[in-house]
Every structure is written in structure tokens, then in C-alpha cells.
Amino acid sequence: MTVKFNQLSNAIRFLSIDAVQKANSGHPGMPMGMADVATVLFKYHLRFNPKNPNWINRDRFILSAGHGSMLLYSLLYLTGYKSVSIEDIKNFRQLKSICAGHPEYKKGTGIETTTGPLGQGLGNAVGMAIAEEIFRKKFGSNIIDNKTYVIASDGDLMEGISHESMSLAGHLKLKNLIVFFDNNKISIDGSTALSVSDNYKKRFESYGWNFLEINGHNERQISKAISKASKSKKPTIISCKTIIGFGSPNKSGKASSHGSPLGDDEIALVRKKLKWISQPFEIPDEVRDEWKKIGNKGEHLEKKWQDLIRKKSPKIKNELEKIYIESDLGDLNNLIKKEKTKYFESKPNLATRQCSMSAIKSISALLPQLIGGSADLSGSNNTKTDNSKIINSKNFNGNYIHYGVREHGMAAVMNGLALYGGLIPYGGTFLIFSDYCKPSIRLSALMGLKVIYIFSHDSIGLGEDGPTHQPIEQLAGLRAIPNLNVFRPADINETLECWEIALKNHNTPSVIALSRQKVPYINPVNSGENKCEKGAYVVKITSHESNVTIIASGTEVELALKVQEKLLENNIHSKVVSMPCIELFDKQSKDFQTDMIEQDSLIITLEAGSIMSWQKYVKNKGINIGIDQFGESAPYKEVYNHFGLSEEKITDFIQKKLRE
Ligand SMILES: Cc1ncc(C[n+]2csc(CCOP(=O)(O)OP(=O)(O)O)c2C)c(N)n1
């Protein structure tokens, strides 16, 4: 018995509406509307192997409109991924189910990225498409030639991040990127006419994209458009005119189908209209078999690819495995040790952004997988080095991306580069503009991706650019994100160590906050160990009888050492602790922590920013010294003085406290 096309797409529709109904929450409209497009894509075009979701050359499928998650779970289940069973679908949106409310990235499951915050998936897809270009250039187009397909909704395209990332994709001519726009003209508040009147054709053509328009319920039109897009030299967006909630007699075409269960009565009417007689979560045998056949095609595709590699050369195979599977860091340990020894001898005074550039220069010579970039601040962030080779639309044989003034896009693209596999992205902007990257930083952390954010100009120390550019609350905000290491190194030794930790941390992204102004070399001994690994260490103690502990980060470690000298002139002994990473310090044993921060000493914390991150370390008489108001435009030393961050003022303050 031949299975009709709409029986295949109806299987998606009913799994979706029944799961949403059972969970009593979720979004049925989008999967019902896009089921036809997804079916054509999976049936005729997408190269994937459910038996090996990690196949390197698989086409990537990104559901940017993450609220329609049941579309993705249905496809994974129907095509035979082990990760999603019918039980999981019955447990949609329940604790521990892989079928979470919005898709949550898990390697090897077919869920390629976490989506839900609209627009992010589009940015990730651009990163994946860039990664594919990089590897295609490296290994040849018969080894790497996968495509990146995205389903994006009205909301995705309304978000600002879509402009940043689509514009970059056009500029780089990412021809293997194909976006399906679910043009159903409905969002939560009702018709999109309430809020948007963009001419999408003109918009995307101005970016340098192909723009195709089709009926998203017509099998032939969908397939033809994909074939056309596949042959293009530019990225393509296929605007699919669809009906949200397709098949629902009373709710299709309406916002009411977007984000709540259809209800039992309406579902019964959909069954009648679409002539679907199966019970919830049951798929007719012939339909299930046809979907399995679609999934099974991938095994053959992958085998052919594996054979090709075997024939080509075992060297390529080894190299691919080294890059993708082992995340090989070569002899990073030795390199960092050598660099540390070199600088221990010369003890340079450098801004930590310059320190980071030295680190990048040496590390990038060792690690070709390091892909840098900056949102138009390369010279200020010191992200570009003599080893940086620029990637452009004509040549992807490089390791540096000029992201343009697109911080949010850059961060989402970096997530995509990391998700593709085999690459370690780092990218820079000013710390103040971490706010522009925030939603994507949060997703790096949620997904556990090795992405390294280089944020320079990390305090009022940037001086004359003034309060618009001087970060105050940014470090505290970043530190509030779970699973994100925020490093603020104090000298070149710490900068090298923080880079080393960031590179070795496989499931935690890092922020490295760096100074514009110069700082002295403070590292007291050149030990083989990585002192920043525990988050904090003692820089200098004037006597073991000391009764003052000053904990500082970054540029304020220098200030702490000056205060220490002044205290000593007054016969007050103290200990200076550098704490470049609060998150790592908080993970150490209680013994280590109390060793660093002895509770019977007067504890002072010192950072030129919000005190919020530091309050937990100060008990009784202790003091948090920081800045809890906006900065000032002036030469940086004057700004420090203005906010009481001078050795004289702090020393006086401490003496007063000791007398209390
Ligand atoms: C950044 C972000 N803002 C807001 C939301 C909340 N939200 C979820 S879906 C949606 C809009 C839905 O409209 P559309 O994108 O057209 O999806 P459809 O109704 O077609 O399913 C909104 C505002 C979100 N998920 N992400």
C-alpha cells in the first residue's frame, strides 16, 4: 500500500497535537503548519543517519523557532533516532524527558542546538555554515559538503539578531545555508500586520541572499525550491506560505493555535478533517514503515562517505578523528609553561589585553582549530595577531572572522562554530557590550560549549570614553550565569593560565575580562602549576600574623599591593589574594577557601565594579570596595581617585576599620 505524502506529514501533526494536549501545554500551531515542509526536507533532501547522529558530514537541521519543538521530536522519533522514543514523546515537557519544552542541545541526539529564544538558531546556523566552509576548504568538497537547514518563524526574523547574522551570512556568501521561513503571518498577539510590514524579498536580497517564495503545503513546490537553493552560490531563504494550525477547523490561521493545546474536542475535529483514525501516539504501520525507510537511507549515505575516506587516505581519517573526536590540544601544557617562564624572566608591564594577544599568538600557532574574531574592535580587543588569517567569502582557509559591529550575532555564530565540532571559537568586544551578547552567552553556558569571550576595557580604567563605556554591573551579571567561568587576570602570568583553563574546559564557556591600562607583573614565583585553576592564590603576605586580607581581581591586584605597602609602613601586616575566577574558587574545598580567606582577619574585597559578586566573602567588619554607580569621563587615574580607589584612601579606610 503506497503511503500518501500527507499521511507522512499528518503523523507529525498528530504526534505534536496529542503530546501538547497530554502535557497540557506547548505549541501545536507551528508543527502543524510546517509539517509538510519538514516532511519534504527529510524525505528527499536531508542527509542524515539516525544510527549515527554524530556523523561529521551530516546535514544540520536547526529548529530556530524552538517553541515548535514537537516538530523536531516527531521527526527524530519517526526517522528512528534512539534518543527519542514514543514514551519520551508521551512525556513531552515532563521532568527529565529529552522532549523538553524547547529543544535542549545534547550531543548525539539529533538535537543540534538549544533554541527557544527566537533568532538564536539562525545565528547558530550561520556559525555551522561557516564551520562547514572552513572544513570543506581544509578537507575538500568530496569529504565535507554538508548543508545547514533552518526553520525560522516570523518571530525569528523580527528579532534584531536575525539582521546581524543573516547580513553576515550574505556577506560571506554561505551557499550551503538554507532557511525555511514559516511565513504564516501569525504571532502571539495576533496577525503580524500588527507589528511588521517588512518587505522580506527586498530585505534578504539586499543582504545578498536568494529569496524564493512557495506554498508551504505543496510537496512539489517545496522540493523544487530546495533543489534550486542547493545549486545556488548564495544563501537562500525560502518563504513558505503556511497556515498555522493546519488542519484545525476552528483554530487554523489563528493565534489561538500558536501556544496552547487545541483541546480534546478540536483535536477530534482535526482527526475527522485529516482522516486520521489512529489513537494518540499510535502511527499506522505503513506510515511508520515509510518514515523508517526515510531514516534508514542515511546509513547507506554514511557508509559511502566512510568508504570514500578510507579510499582517499588513512591520514585524512586520522586527522578528522583527531579534530572532531579527541578535541586534541597538542602540547598546550608545555607551551603555556614555556611562555610563563619567558615572562617570569622579563616581568613585563602590559595591559592584560596585550597579555591576551601574546597568549593567542602562541596558542594559535599550536592550535589551528582556534577561530578568532572581533565585533569590529580587533585592535582594541587585541584578538588579531600575526598568526591571524582572515576568512572571507572567497577564502575560508583562515582562522579569523571580522564579525563587523554585530556583537549579538558574533556570540550566536560562535555557538554555532562550537556546535559544528572541531573548532574553538573566541571573539572580542568591550566588556560593556557583553550586554549585547548576553542571550547567546547564556546559551553557550546552558549548552556547555567551549566558547571563549574576550572582553577588553574591563572597568573605569578605560578612562575618557566615560560612563557609556565603563562597565560597572557587567562582571556581576556575567558571574550570575550558571556554568560560565568569568576570568579577570591581573598580569601576563594569570592571563596565560586563564587561557589554558578556558581551552581545557570542555563543557564550560569562558569570559576573559581584560584591561585597557597597563599593569605590572605580579606573579611572585614561577611554579609549574596553574595557580588560577583554584580561582585564587596568595600573591604576597607580609607576615603570617597578618590581620588584614585584601582580595582583588585584575587591575585592582596592583592597587591591593600598593595598599599592602602603605599598611606595612604603618606596621599593619596583610595578605593580598588575587582572585581571577570566583566560580573556580567557590568550587574548592572548605580548607582551601578558609586558608585563603581567614575569617578572623579583616576582609577587604577590591574590584572596580559592582560589589555584588563579593559580598559573600565579607563577614562582620569586612568591607567590599567597588563602584555601584555609573562611571565618569576623565583620564583613568582621575576616575579611580574620584571613586576612592587610591592606595591612600583605602589605607585610611582600613586603618579606621581596624580601630573600630
Ligand atoms: C527572544 C524571544 N522573545 C520572545 C519569545 C516569546 N515567544 C515565543 S513564540 C513568539 C512569537 C510567535 O510568533 P511566530 O514566531 O510567528 O511563531 P508562530 O506563531 O508562527 O508559531 C514569542 C514572542 C521568545 N521565545 N523569544
The ligand as an SDF file (V2000), in Angstrom:
LIG
                    3D

 26 27  0  0  0  0  0  0  0  0999 V2000
   13.6270   36.2980   22.2000 C   0  0  0  0  0  0  0  0  0  0  0  0
   12.2410   35.8130   22.4020 C   0  0  0  0  0  0  0  0  0  0  0  0
   11.2870   36.7080   22.6470 N   0  0  0  0  0  0  0  0  0  0  0  0
   10.0160   36.2960   22.8830 C   0  0  0  0  0  0  0  0  0  0  0  0
    9.7110   34.9740   22.8900 C   0  0  0  0  0  0  0  0  0  0  0  0
    8.3100   34.5080   23.2140 C   0  0  0  0  0  0  0  0  0  0  0  0
    7.6840   33.9810   22.0040 N   0  0  0  0  0  0  0  0  0  0  0  0
    7.6480   32.6720   21.7470 C   0  0  0  0  0  0  0  0  0  0  0  0
    6.9680   32.3510   20.2240 S   0  0  0  0  0  0  0  0  0  0  0  0
    6.7130   34.0040   19.9350 C   0  0  0  0  0  0  0  0  0  0  0  0
    6.1470   34.5390   18.6430 C   0  0  0  0  0  0  0  0  0  0  0  0
    5.4660   33.5830   17.8640 C   0  0  0  0  0  0  0  0  0  0  0  0
    5.2610   34.0130   16.5830 O   0  0  0  0  0  0  0  0  0  0  0  0
    5.9710   33.2700   15.3840 P   0  0  0  0  0  0  0  0  0  0  0  0
    7.4150   33.4440   15.5370 O   0  0  0  0  0  0  0  0  0  0  0  0
    5.3540   33.7910   14.1690 O   0  0  0  0  0  0  0  0  0  0  0  0
    5.6250   31.7490   15.6150 O   0  0  0  0  0  0  0  0  0  0  0  0
    4.2540   31.0050   15.2110 P   0  0  0  0  0  0  0  0  0  0  0  0
    3.1460   31.7840   15.8410 O   0  0  0  0  0  0  0  0  0  0  0  0
    4.1920   31.0090   13.7620 O   0  0  0  0  0  0  0  0  0  0  0  0
    4.3850   29.6480   15.8150 O   0  0  0  0  0  0  0  0  0  0  0  0
    7.1210   34.7540   21.0100 C   0  0  0  0  0  0  0  0  0  0  0  0
    7.0030   36.2440   21.0760 C   0  0  0  0  0  0  0  0  0  0  0  0
   10.7550   34.0700   22.6420 C   0  0  0  0  0  0  0  0  0  0  0  0
   10.5770   32.7570   22.6520 N   0  0  0  0  0  0  0  0  0  0  0  0
   11.9900   34.5190   22.3660 N   0  0  0  0  0  0  0  0  0  0  0  0
  1  2  1  0
  2  3  1  0
  2 26  2  0
  3  4  2  0
  4  5  1  0
  5  6  1  0
  5 24  2  0
  6  7  1  0
  7  8  2  0
  7 22  1  0
  8  9  1  0
  9 10  1  0
 10 11  1  0
 10 22  2  0
 11 12  1  0
 12 13  1  0
 13 14  1  0
 14 15  2  0
 14 16  1  0
 14 17  1  0
 17 18  1  0
 18 19  2  0
 18 20  1  0
 18 21  1  0
 22 23  1  0
 24 25  1  0
 24 26  1  0
M  CHG  1   7   1
M  END
$$$$
